[in-house]
Amino acid sequence: MSDSSAVRPFDLQGHRGARGLRPENTLPGFAHALSIGVSTLELDTAVTKDGVVIVAHDRRLNPDLARGPSGAWLGEAGPTFFSLTYEEVLRYDVGRIRPGSAYARRFPDQLAIDGTRVPRLQDLFSLVKDAGNDVVRFNIETKIDPRHPEETLDPESFSTALVDEIRRADVSARAMIQSFDWRTLKIVQRIAPEIQTVCLTTQHGDDDNVWLGKPGTSPWLAGLSVADFADSIPGAVRACGADVWSPSHLELNVELLKVAHGLGLRVIPWTVNDVADMRRLIAAGVDGLISDRPDLLRTVLAESRLPLPTPTPIAL
């Protein structure tokens, strides 16, 4: 595990760039987040059929985000990225949310940018380098699901491809790899101990990866079980060897925060868009927040007299 003992300023993370304001996981979205001023760009990755690491949240093209070459919205869940070459992925426009969808209602302030394509991870690294920002960090999620192994590259190959891209861009010291599937984190710890790892957790419905109080062992936790740690999720995260615990903010309380800090973990909840929630969690002592609205989070941090990341204005 990498050294996480050094004290760091509050980590203001722009979720999928700045999803509440610009198309998610796109170069315009990341440019806007940098222009607002964030500590970390949070993003998701997939790997295409021809081995290209791309920035995308879903394992498949999302019908609420993607339009095909004809300009028509996908009628249902699209093909997996793993079944497409990157050239084929580029045929899809991901510059706006489907009008009238529930997803669109969640983000009424998002500015559509038609013609936007799914970027490669190397395109994001180049954007940041060309902007002259050599301090912003990257919190990179492996979008992999042990319940659907046929939809993605296997954990070892996925993790290796991602680490190779990070090393090629010479940003290992500024990168974190996060996942709900802790198998990828254990692989990263073995092949790239210089890169920090982040355990994502959720206890929500079908996406529950923790299995707190459930029989058996969750397939998400790389062989670990919270039952072996007296039902302590922070205890399992510590045993995984991660540097950071990122729970759903709805599932974090002061007592859990104290336990995690006592184990030497930094705690950065996701995804916090309500100002009242931001204030509450900052007052509780979290180490950072992941938000679709980094602009609002900056305002709350300023109210709390916490240092703000320097903006990097980018016109894109």
Secondary structure, DSSP 8 states (H G I E B T S, - for coil): -----S----EEEETTTTTTTS-TTSHHHHHHHHHH--SEEEEEEEE-TT--EEE-SSSB--TTT-B-TTS-B-SS---BGGGS-HHHHTTSB-SS--TTSHHHHH-TT----TT----BHHHHHHHHHHTT--S-EEEEEE---TT-GGGS--HHHHHHHHHHHHHHTT-GGGEEEEESSHHHHHHHHHH-TTSEEEEEE--SGGG--S-TT-SS--TTSTT--GGGGTT-HHHHHHHHT-SEEEEBGGG--HHHHHHHHHTT-EE--B----HHHHHHHHHHT-SEEEES-HHHHHHHHHHTT-----------
